[in-house]
Amino acid sequence: MSQQFSHYIQIFTDDSKSDLGVGAALWIPSLPRHYSFSFPSFTSIFHAEQVAIHQTLLFIKENFTVGYFLIISDSLSALQSITNSPINANSSLSLLIIILVKSLFRVTVEFLWVPSHVGITHNETVDRLAEEASISGSPSNILHLSEIYP
């Protein structure tokens, strides 16, 4: 991964669910910077991962006019939902992510799936950040109607 994407800024995303709630996080080791999001316990981890990816794209759009970015996630279902055609997007947030990726000019975004809990250092870091958000984070206001009314 390091050699193939050596000129990319790598951004790791993850989600976590606990008895107290659901959390998501993004971790940018090269800056270093992270953001965490907390949700009510009824929120799906799929939605939490999509929020982390969406927030990553918003961060890129707001802070960079050019560059190469690699969004790394251990959620295969979230990645599949946004790499399908917009017609097949299975949630409103999937569609928003697809539109946001297509709106980034002079910015290249790639997605990479990695297996979870196999010792990938930065993936373990973002996993811990998401877990902390699920336990002690302040609730995020990023909850789409599809999470409330499926």
N, C-alpha and C positions, 0 to 999 in steps of 0.2 A: 504494500500500500504506500509506503513512504516514498519509494523511487518513482512509481507510476504517477503519483500526484504531488511530487515534491514542490512544484510551484503553485499549488493550491493552498488557500487558507482552509484548514480543516475545522469543521464545526460539528460537534457531537451533540445528539439529542437523545433524550430518554424520558420514560414515564415510570411511575411507581404507584402502587395502590396499597393503602394500609387501612386499618379499622377506623382511623380518624379522617381519612380523606384520600384524595388522589393528587399526585404531584407530577410536574413535568419540568424539565430543565434543558438548557442549552449551554454548552461549554466550548469556549474558543481558546485552546491552549496557547496559541501563538501571541495573544494579546496581553496577558491572560484576562479573560472576562467571562462571567457567567450570568445567566438570568434564570430565575425560578418562578414557577406558577403553581398555585394551589387551587383545587376545585373541591366541590362537595363530594361526599363518598359515593353518590349515585352516578358520577361521571365515569364513562368508560375509559380504559387505558388507551384504547384506539384514539379517542377524541383528544386525550391529553397529549399523545405523541404528535397528532396532527397540529395541535396548538403550538407545540415546541418547534415544529418545522415551519409553520406559518410565521411565528415570531422571529425565527432565524432569517427568513426571507425579508421580513420587514426591516430587520437590523441591517442586512446587506443593502437594501434599497435606500435606507436613510443615511448610511455612512460611507458608501462606496459608489463611485461613478464608473469605475473599471475594475476588473480583477477576475480571478478564478477562485471558485469556492466549492468545497466538497462537503456536503451535508451527510453525515454518517449516523446511521440509525440501526438499532437492533430490532426494529419493528417491521417485519416483512410486509404485513398487511397494510400498514400506513404508507409504505413506499409504493406498493402495488397500486393503491388507490389513487396515487397522484401521477403515476407513470402511464396509466391507462388513458384513453382518449377522454376529453371532457364529457362526451355523451354518456360514457360509462361511469363517470365519477359517482361514488356511492354515498357522498354526503356533500352538503353545501360548503363545508370547509375544504374538502378535496378540490372542488371547483375553484374556490378562491385561491388556493395554492397554485393550481395550474395556471390561472390567469396571472397571478403575481410573477411566476417564473417567466411567462411569455412577455411580461412587461419590462423585464430587465434588459436594457440595451447596453452593449459593451461590457456586460458582466456574464460570465459563464458559470452556471451552476450545474454540478453533477451530484447524483445521489449514490450512496454506497451502503449496502446492507452488510452488517457484521454480526456474527453470532454473539449472544449475550453470555456473560459470566464465564468467559474463557481466558481472562487475564489481560485483555487489551486495556492498557493503562488508562487512557483518556476515556474510554467507554465506561470503565469502572468508576472514574471520577464523576461523570455525568449521572451515572446510576445512583451514586451516593447523594448528589445534589437533588435529584428528583425524589429520592426517598425522604430526605430532610423536608422537602416542600410538602410532601404528603402528610407529614406528621406535625410540622410546626409552622408552615407558611401561612401568610394571610391570604384569604380567598381572593382569587383573581376574578375580574369581571369579564373574562373571556369564556363565555359559555353560549353556545349557539342553540337555537331553538330545537335542532335535531337531537340534542342531548336531553331536552326537557320533554319534548313530544316526539318520540321516535316514529 
